[in-house]
Amino acid sequence: MKTVIVGGGKGCRAIIDLAVGTFLKELKLEIVCVVDLDPDAEGISFAREKGIRTSGDMYETILNAQDIELIIELTGDDAVLREIQSIMPPGTKLVDHTFARIFWDLVNAKEDSLRQMRELESAEKRFKSFIDSADDWISIKDKEGRYIIVNPVVANIFHRKVEDFIGKTAEEAMPPELAKIIMMHDQQVTETRMHLDWDEVVLVDGREHHFHAKRFPLTDYEGSVIGTCTIKRDVSSEKDLRDQLVQAVKLAAVGQLAAGVAHEINNPLTGILAFAEEMLDDLPEKDLHREDVAVIIRETLRCRDIVRNLLDFARQEAPKLEDVNPNDVIDQAMALIAKLPQFINISIDKKQKVDIPYIQGDPQQLQQVVLNLMLNAAEAMGGKGKIKLTSEYDRRHDRCIIMVEDNGPGIPENLIDKIFEPFFSTKGTNGLGLAVSWGIVERHHGTIEVDMAAGGGAVFRIILPALYNKKKG
């Protein structure tokens, strides 16, 4: 609509601004001229900037302009308004300064719209900053289960980019087993319309990570579910601490139990064993009761071993520290098993690092640990097989390693975390040997690692801090 504006003040500038922008979608104004006696009026100056013709002569402009469809009068002067009415071409529409106020409403609406857009953009940026800065897994899916928001934590877990998830379902973006769990839990949230919690396990780089997940439905203004939000926190460290606390409580309880009853049990066992051995000596070689008495002796000895382990476990004596060569610990443990019948059909391959640093420890206690591991290996192999005894130095972490490896059946992966617990055993024994060994190594500020051997069997590594000042020479 070809338009002439009479009056080049602030209102004129606002109308030009509306006309050249995209705000007026239905009313298309083509401003062909702006008229004002003041050549420096704000609207006149702005019109010139926009390439719109300006004039100081209202009569000449209106009378000579071609195809004018609209005149907007902004002077606020009724006399000027009457003059325009007297000279305007027939069929031309006129908006006087009274009705032109509607343009002020449009200007205010535009400013409000721009302000709201800026606030929305600012809120969106704050929301994105919050999502991206969070340490937790945060994701939002639409009602079809497609990801619309994923924070970097989720992407980093799977070594991918955020963009790799957007617009995809869990089935398309996640590992199959995890996707199945996610879809099932999302469905429960959607159906119940409730906030729900789960403990979930996610396999990350071959290691299980434990997450505490919260899911809740997202609704529109009518209350209809339009998606789901998930927030997960990695609680693996907390779980490890809880497990360690449980283990510590178990150890303390066993120690108290052992200290209270072991000595009381040991005395009658000594009497039973003495009388049983005397009875066996008195019975003739062909007496049928000899086998029964032998069983009594064997089981009494087994009970005595259990009591001894209980006493060792309960004492938890502080090690008498001295500078010790790890190779000497291996050699002395070898001397202890040299004549044991369990090792008759077991070959032992011993490889020791010659210039290994010394460690600080109690030789007798460390020998007991190596001996326990070797006895376990012999039992696991059924008395036939091969044991490797190795000493190493981990220069990077400054620690010495004594390794006991067998070629037996190994330890099932699901039991590795339990084998050091008191009374846990896969062989029907008392289950204290490894618990005692763990306690000894821990009191030496070390640790025991267990793994599957490359060719089958189990590998136990006794890891202890090294001393730089002494090496075997």
Secondary structure, 3 states (H helix, E strand, C coil): CEEEEECCCHHHHHHHHHHHCCCCCCCCCEEEEEECCCCCCHHHHHHHHCCCEEECCHHHHHHHCCCCCEEEECCCCHHHHHHHHHHCCCCCEEECCCCCHHHHHHHHHHHHHHHHHHHHHHHHHHHHHHHHHCCCEEEEEECCCEEEEECHHHHHHCCCCHHHCCCCEHHHHCCHHHHHHHHHHHHHHHHHCCCEEEEEEEEECCEEEEEEEEEEEEECCCCCEEEEEEEEEECHHHHHHHHHHHHHHHHHHHHHHHHHHHHHHHHHHHHHHHHHHHHHHHCCCCCCHHHHHHHHHHHHHHHHHHHHHHHHHHHCCCCCCEEECHHHHHHHHHHHHCCCHHHCCEEEEEEECCCCEEEEECHHHHHHHHHHHHHHHHHHCCCCEEEEEEEEEECCCCEEEEEEEECCCCCCHHHCCCCCCCCCCCCCCCCCHHHHHHHHHHHCCCEEEEEECCCCCEEEEEEEEEEEEEECC
